[in-house]
């Protein structure tokens, strides 16, 4: 049962209650049903994902991990996903993919990303994840305030579509992530050594130059900075000044 005893998530209270708690203890509470009976961690198995997955493995290897495979990912990401799941002993990694029928209809030759990235993210990320999260009370993400200007006000707990969304690493800085990875000898995503501090789909990820925002290599040249699977403060976030509403499920 949730700490407030109500069905509606009381995130302001949770944010105050858990402000000083470690990310790992928040993950433990989430895995033990403190915030809702069913919790799942959503991971891209990207550049910084190993930290949260490692922490989860120390508190619960059974908690579902939803891996959104857009079918446009780098081969290195698919290999890294297998490597981390095996190394951490994660027993419940669920690969979330777009519906074949929808892909055949909306993106038959796989070029939707070249002329409508919002529609492509909606097809390949937003709707598949919305479907996968049905039945869960709690989702957990690895988002952090330092990653981009759209995330600088990120809270530890958010309410999204009647579900609690937890960002245990919200306050973590890049050096905190690197220190944790070094301290626990966690494997790095192979593309980080090649200039990719943030890794998404192959067609929409470019290298980042020193001094640039770590996410500036995502959708470079567009005003889009988020794929649309996240809401902040109850607002759909794509980074665009005037985002089109995206169908959620
Ligand atoms: S990041 Fe690019 S390729 Fe991936 S789903 Fe979004 S638009 Fe499509």
Boltz pocket constraint, residues with backbone or C-beta under 6 A from the ligand:
constraints:
  - pocket:
      binder: B
      contacts: [[A, 70], [A, 72], [A, 113], [A, 116], [A, 117], [A, 118], [A, 120], [A, 121], [A, 122], [A, 124], [A, 125], [A, 200], [A, 201], [A, 202], [A, 203], [A, 204], [A, 227]]
      max_distance: 6.0
